[in-house]
Amino acid sequence: MNKFDFLYDKSIICLNCEHTFVTKKVRQGTQAVASRDADFCTYYKEQAGNPVLYTVCVCPRCGFSFTEQFSSPLSAQARKHVQVKITAKWTAKEFGSVRSLRTAIAAYKLAIYASQLTDQPYSVKAGLCLRLGWLYRYLKDNAEELRFLRLAVEQYEQSYVHSDYRVGDKEMSEVRLLYLIGELNRRIGEFDQAIRYFSKAISLKGQTIETGIIQMAHEQWSLARETYAQQQKQRVGS
C-alpha cells in the first residue's frame, strides 16, 4: 500500500485564468485525529495527511493561489491586479503533488497575497492567516506563529464588525467567531481583549445550540482571567 493513499487528484479550474489543473487533496475520513488545540488547530496521527497542507490551490499557469472560500468570479479590476502583481512575475513551481510543511507555507503566503489583491472577505483572509499560524506551530516556530495569529485576529475582528464571517466559512457562527477571537487574543497575550470576547461568546448561551463552544469559552475565560490577574500582580510588584 502506498503511504500516500490518503491523497487523491482533484481537477480545479483557476478562478483567475480559468486554466484546468490537478492538485492533491486529502480523502475525507482517512486521517485519525490525535489531538486538537483550543483554537481548533488539529494534530493527526499521520501529520503528512493533514488536510490543512492541501487547502490552498496554486494555478501553475498564472500563479493565482486560492481556496474554495474565495469569492468568484473575480472582477476585471481584480484580474488586472493579479496579472500585474502575480502572473507577470510568475515562475512555474510544483504545488500539485505531495506537500511538505514548507511547501504548504509557501502556498498559503501566495494565497494571502492573492486574497489582498482581489479584496476577499475578511473572514477568508483571517482563515488563511490562522492556518498559516498553525503550520508554523507544527514547525515549533513560535515567532512566526504569533505573527500570523495576530494578523488572523485583526482580520477576524473586522469580519465580526462587517458581519462577513458566514461568507468565507459556512461553519463559522457568531458564537464560534467570538470564541475564536478570544482564544487568539489569549494566545498572543492580549488577555483583556480575550476576556472581553469570551464574555461576548458566553452571553449568547441562550441563543445557540453550540453548547460545546460555550463550555470552551467558560474554560478559556477563566484561564485568561487567571493569567491576566497574575500579570497585573507582577506589574504592581515590580
C-alpha positions in Angstrom: 0.0 0.0 0.0 1.3 3.4 -0.9 1.9 5.6 2.1 0.1 8.5 0.4 -3.0 6.6 -0.4 -5.0 9.1 1.6 -4.4 11.6 -1.2 -6.3 11.9 -4.4 -6.1 14.1 -7.5 -8.7 16.8 -7.9 -9.3 18.8 -11.0 -9.5 22.5 -10.3 -10.5 25.5 -12.6 -8.4 28.6 -11.8 -10.6 31.4 -10.6 -8.4 33.9 -12.4 -7.3 32.4 -15.8 -9.8 29.5 -16.0 -7.0 27.0 -16.7 -7.8 23.5 -15.5 -5.1 21.8 -13.4 -4.8 18.9 -11.0 -3.9 19.2 -7.3 -3.8 16.8 -4.3 -6.5 16.7 -1.7 -6.9 14.5 1.4 -9.7 11.9 1.3 -12.3 12.7 4.0 -12.3 10.3 6.9 -9.0 8.7 6.2 -6.9 10.5 8.9 -7.3 9.8 12.6 -7.2 12.9 14.9 -4.6 12.7 17.7 -5.4 16.0 19.4 -6.9 19.4 18.9 -5.8 22.8 20.4 -8.2 25.3 21.8 -8.1 27.4 18.6 -9.1 24.3 16.6 -5.6 23.5 15.3 -5.7 19.8 14.7 -3.0 17.2 15.0 -3.4 13.9 13.1 -1.7 10.5 13.8 -0.3 10.9 10.4 0.6 14.6 10.0 1.5 14.1 6.4 -2.2 13.6 5.8 -3.2 16.9 7.5 -5.9 18.4 5.2 -4.6 21.9 6.0 -1.5 21.2 3.9 -3.6 20.9 0.8 -6.3 23.6 1.4 -4.7 26.1 -1.0 -4.8 25.6 -4.8 -2.0 27.1 -6.8 -2.5 27.6 -10.5 0.6 26.5 -12.3 -0.1 28.7 -15.3 -0.8 32.2 -13.8 0.3 31.7 -10.2 -3.0 32.7 -8.7 -3.5 30.9 -5.4 -6.8 30.4 -3.7 -9.1 28.2 -1.7 -12.7 27.1 -2.1 -13.7 30.0 0.2 -12.6 32.7 -2.3 -15.3 34.8 -3.8 -15.8 34.3 -7.6 -16.0 35.3 -10.3 -13.1 37.8 -9.9 -13.8 41.3 -11.1 -12.0 42.8 -14.1 -10.0 45.0 -11.8 -9.0 42.1 -9.6 -7.8 40.1 -12.7 -5.8 43.1 -13.7 -4.1 43.3 -10.3 -3.3 39.6 -10.5 -1.9 39.9 -14.0 0.4 42.8 -13.0 1.4 41.7 -9.5 1.5 37.9 -9.8 1.3 36.5 -13.3 3.8 38.9 -14.9 6.4 37.8 -12.3 5.4 34.1 -12.0 7.8 31.3 -12.5 6.1 27.9 -12.6 6.5 25.9 -9.4 5.3 22.5 -8.3 2.4 22.7 -5.8 0.2 19.9 -7.2 1.9 16.9 -5.7 2.7 15.8 -2.1 3.4 18.8 0.1 5.8 19.3 2.9 5.2 21.9 5.7 7.5 24.3 3.9 5.7 23.9 0.5 2.3 24.4 2.2 3.6 27.6 3.9 4.7 28.9 0.6 1.2 28.2 -0.9 -0.5 30.0 2.0 1.7 33.1 1.6 0.8 33.2 -2.1 -2.9 32.8 -1.2 -2.8 35.6 1.4 -1.2 37.9 -1.2 -3.8 36.9 -3.7 -6.6 37.5 -1.2 -5.4 41.0 -0.6 -5.1 41.8 -4.3 -8.6 40.6 -5.1 -10.3 42.1 -2.0 -11.5 38.8 -0.5 -13.8 38.9 2.6 -12.0 39.5 6.0 -13.1 36.0 7.1 -11.2 34.4 4.1 -8.0 36.4 4.8 -8.4 35.5 8.6 -8.7 31.8 7.9 -5.6 31.8 5.7 -3.6 33.6 8.4 -4.8 31.3 11.1 -3.9 28.2 9.2 -0.5 29.6 8.3 0.0 30.2 12.0 -0.9 26.5 12.7 1.7 25.4 10.1 4.4 27.4 11.9 3.1 25.8 15.2 3.7 22.4 13.7 7.3 23.5 13.0 7.6 24.9 16.6 8.4 28.4 15.1 6.8 30.5 17.9 7.7 33.9 16.5 6.2 33.3 13.0 3.2 31.5 14.6 2.4 34.6 16.7 3.0 36.9 13.8 0.2 35.2 11.8 -2.1 34.7 14.7 -2.0 38.5 15.3 -2.9 39.0 11.6 -5.7 36.5 11.9 -7.1 38.3 15.0 -7.1 41.6 13.1 -9.0 40.1 10.2 -11.5 38.2 12.3 -12.3 41.3 14.3 -13.0 43.1 11.0 -15.1 40.2 9.9 -17.1 40.5 13.1 -17.6 44.2 12.6 -18.7 43.9 9.0 -20.6 40.6 9.5 -18.9 38.8 6.6 -17.9 35.7 8.6 -20.5 33.5 7.1 -19.3 34.3 3.5 -15.9 32.7 3.8 -16.7 29.9 6.2 -20.1 28.3 6.2 -19.4 26.7 9.6 -18.5 30.0 11.3 -21.3 31.1 13.6 -21.3 34.3 15.7 -20.6 32.4 18.9 -17.7 30.4 17.3 -16.2 33.6 15.9 -16.4 35.4 19.2 -14.8 32.4 21.0 -12.0 32.2 18.3 -11.2 35.9 18.6 -11.0 35.5 22.3 -8.7 32.4 22.1 -6.4 34.0 19.6 -6.1 37.2 21.7 -5.3 34.9 24.7 -2.6 33.2 22.7 -0.9 36.4 21.6 -1.0 37.8 25.2 -3.9 40.3 24.8 -5.7 39.0 27.9 -8.0 41.9 28.4 -9.3 41.5 24.9 -9.5 37.8 25.3 -11.7 38.2 28.4 -13.9 40.6 26.6 -14.6 38.4 23.6 -15.0 35.2 25.7 -17.6 37.2 27.7 -19.4 38.1 24.4 -19.5 34.5 23.4 -20.8 33.3 26.8 -23.6 36.0 26.7 -25.0 34.1 23.7 -25.6 31.0 25.8 -29.4 31.1 25.4 -29.2 31.9 21.7 -27.1 29.0 20.4 -27.2 25.2 20.3 -23.3 25.2 20.2 -23.1 24.3 23.9 -19.6 22.9 23.4 -18.3 26.3 22.3 -20.0 28.0 25.3 -18.2 25.5 27.6 -14.9 26.1 26.0 -15.5 29.9 26.3 -16.1 29.5 30.0 -12.9 27.4 30.4 -10.7 29.8 28.4 -12.3 32.9 30.0 -11.2 31.5 33.4 -7.7 30.7 32.1 -7.4 34.2 30.6 -8.6 35.9 33.8 -6.2 33.9 35.9 -3.2 34.7 33.7 -4.2 38.4 33.4 -4.5 38.7 37.2 -1.1 37.2 37.6 0.3 39.5 35.0 -1.2 42.6 36.7 0.1 41.4 40.1 3.7 41.1 38.7 3.5 44.6 37.3 2.4 46.0 40.6 5.1 44.1 42.4 7.8 45.4 40.0 
